[in-house]
């Protein structure tokens, strides 16, 4: 990344578009705390306050969640357990399984996955459903910003559409700021603004209409 200034407004969907190796994921790993503030030059400001992240948990405390392309799921555990991992309802060592499954069922229904039994092992889901599960797990943490790192890279065209539509719906309902990293141009139409990156620099920015009107570039 070289001399990048990126401003994201509350409640918008912003897309980082570019080829593999353009620097998109690197930039977002800075924002999400994957890189310590000691490893780069530059500053992060949130709501008028400068923040320094030494690790991912620092960014999470500021309301930033990143969903990576490489999904981190416990495939032998249930959909419900994966969704609420680390935050299972209950008291002490006892899990309230009835509440867990009921809450999970409501969430699945909200993203058109109500046909899936919450007790189903995560390993039985397809790639698109696993990606949706990862996004919903991030949403349950009530973040201010969700970064989606090429969430549709391993999906077929229909799966890509489902994931992007769901992300936009989450933005509409929860007003969560979404930063989508992608190299699929058709996914840009769901964004409020687009930043095009190439060789570590932002080379174009604007609304989807403004970007695509510059056909030669």
N, C-alpha and C positions, 0 to 999 in steps of 0.2 A: 504494500500500500504506500502511495506517495502523495503527500499533501492533499488529503481528502477532508472536506468539511461536509458533514451530513446532518441535516436538521430534520427531525421527525416530529410531526404535530400530534397532539393527543387525539386518540380515537380514529386515526387514519390507517389505511392499508397502503403500505409502501413496498414496492418491488425493487429488488436488486437484480438486474438482468445482466448476463454476460456469459461468455464461454467458460469452460472449465479452465481454472488457473488464472482467471481475471482478477481474483482477490476478494471475491464476495464473502466467502466463508471466513477468511482471515479477518476481515473487518468486523464481522459479527461475533467472532470469538473474542475480540477485544471488548465489545460491548457486553458480552455474557460472562466475562470473568475467566474465560479459559486461558487467556494470557494475562499475567500480572501487569499492573501499571508500570512496573520496573523494566518490562521487556520492550516497551515502545515509547516513542515520543508522541505527545499529544494529550488531549484532555477530554473527559466525558462530563457533560453537564446535564443534570436532570432537574426539571422544575427550578431552574435558576441557581442550582447548587452544584459545585464541582464534586465529583465522586471519584474515588480511587479504589479499584477492585484488585485484590490480591488473589482471589479465587472465585469459583463459581458461586459459592454461598454468599459472598459479598454482593454480587449482582442480584441474586434471588431476594435478598433482604430489601433491595431497592425496587423489587417488583418486576424483575426481568427473568423470563423463562425462555430457554432455547430447546427446541425439539430437533434432534439431529437426524440426519439421513439414516444413520446406523441405529436401528431401534434397540432399546435396552429393555427387553421384556423377559419375564420368567415364563417360558412357554408351557411348563408343566403345571403352573398355577392357573387359577380361574381368571376369567375376564375381570370379575369384581375385585379380586385380590390385586391384580396388576393395576387396576384403576386407582385403588386406594392404598397402594403399597406405602408403608411408613406412616399411614394415617387411618388405620382400620378402626371403625367405630366399636366402642365397647368400654369396659372398665378394667384397667390394669391388664392382666394376662388373658382376660376373657373377651372374645370377639362377639359382637352382636350380629350374628350371621343374618338374621331376618332383616335388620335395618340395612346391612351391607348390600344384600341382594335387591331389596326394594329401592334403595337409592341408586344403585347401578342400573336397574331397569328403567328408571325415569331418565337417566342420562342417555342411555342407549336409544330410547324412544325419541329424544330431542334431536338426534342426528340420524334418524331413519335407520337405526340398527335395532329396533325393538323386537325383531324376530330372533335375536340372539339371546340364548339363556345365559344369565350372568354367571352361572356355574360352569359354563363351557371352558375347557382348557384353552388358554390363549393360543397354543400351538395349532388349534383347529381353525383359526381365522386366516383369511387370505391377507395379502400384503396391504391392500387398501384399508381393510378393517383394522389391522394392527396399527397403521399410521394414524387412523382416526382415534384409536384408543390412546396413543401417545399424546395427541393434541388435547384430548379431553382430560387426560391426567394433568397436563400442564395448566389447563383452565381451572381445575379444582383448587389450585393454589392461589387463585384470585390475583393473577399478575396484572401489572399495568401494561406490560409489553411482552408479546410472544414473538420470538424469532423462529421461523420455520426454515430449516436448512435443506433445501431441495426435497421437500416431503413427497414429491411425486416421481422422483427419478427412477424408481424401480416398478412403477405402475403402468398398466395399459391406459389408453386414452380415456376410457370410461371411468376408471379408478382415479385418474388425475382430476377429471371434472368434479367427481364427488368430493374429493378432499378439498379442492379450492373453493367450491360452493359452500362447504361446511365452514371453512375458515372465514369466508365473507359473512356468513350468517352469524357466527360468533361475534364478529366485529359489530354487526348491526344490533344484536341483542345485548351484548355485554359491554359494548363500547371499548373493547380491548384494542390497543394499538397493535397492529400486526406488521411485521417486516418479513416479507417472503423472498427467499433466495431461490432463483430459478434460472434455467437457460432455455425454457420453453416459452416462446414469444406469445403463444395463445393464452397463457396464464396471466399476462400483463393486463388484459382488458378488465380484470376484476379490481385493479389497483386504483387508488386516488392519484398517486404519483409514482413515477418510474425513475430510477437512477441506473444508467447503463455504465458498466465498468469494463475496462480493457487494460490489461497490463498494469494493474494496480492503481489505476486512475479512474475518476468519474469523467466520462467523455460526453455524456448527454444526460439531461434531466428535464422532466416536465410531466404533463399528463399523458396518458396513453395516446390520446389523439395527437398531441403535439409531437410525441416521439415517432409515431408511425406515419405522420405526414411528411417526415424527412426521409423519403424512400431511398434516396441515393446513399445517405449515411448509414 
